[in-house]
């Protein structure tokens, strides 16, 4: 085969290839025109339809390339289409757009209604169905002021700072046409750990009466824990509603039966928990248990009044059965200002022997015997004249 023949065959082959390329290009262009559409949408219009909005226009006008089934596709496939059409078939413009008269629909995922948060910075997680401008007002501390959150967004995720305690806010979502949706949410913030400041008794003896002082805005549960390894430990819940409150401080008391611990060493402490789950414990205290009140062994002869010049004296001769004696006191109910006075603060051979002077007049005495654990017993009332 000559060189001239070979060159002629190459030229023929090039021509065939070029013809094929041109044919394929024509086919593709023709297919493009037939397979794709270029739409002009107005604000709020959706494709392929409002019930199945794969694309929604949120601008004044939007150009959208679709397949022949009106499903949005890559814009480059409509490069050969010079004129768009509206949903109503109008060439060159949208038309058929409707006025948006509905408020945005939005969901507040956080904070939740009635939720409790242990940090003052509370995460706000909001989603909406159209670009919206979010604002809110604090119904308790905001004094009616509107605070900005975000403009023209589909979602909002950010932490905002709030005060401890109950928070009541209203969130607003505004679209570009002035339609406004709103939602009210209440939640609690408790960022401070509870603190127990004092417990009683602090030392010495226990008779079943305990006291505690603490400061906490939202106390949820207060528990007395007491016992020992020998007999076991017990818990008793304090009714917080019965506590006295003074300037934010709680004063609570509780009485428990310590019969099974009488004569033993007892450990006790209080546990306090707030509504956010934060808790604290008081310092453990060891006490001797004494639940038995003192006993007056001579109730019929423990006092007598002097005679003659000594009639102003009352002579006390009291025999007491008590291992943990504290004191014996009396109150004269006929005094101008009745107040407690001490007769004895110690015993000698289990006896209190004392002479007490009284002014001229009528007297009515209430006498009380108290031990170190706070157990007390009263004698029969003493009535006499000087």
PyMOL commands that set and color helices and strands:
alter all, ss='L'
color gray80, all
select helices_A, chain A and resi 3-35+75-78+240-242+259-261+308-312
alter helices_A, ss='H'
color red, helices_A
select strands_A, chain A and resi 36-42+46-49+52-56+61-67+106-110+115-117+121-138+146-161+165-174+180-189+195-200+205-206+209-215+219-228+232-238+244-246+249-255+265-274+279-281+285-289+295-296+303-305+313-321+325-332+340-344+351-357+362-371+376-378+382-385
alter strands_A, ss='S'
color yellow, strands_A
deselect
rebuild
show_as cartoon
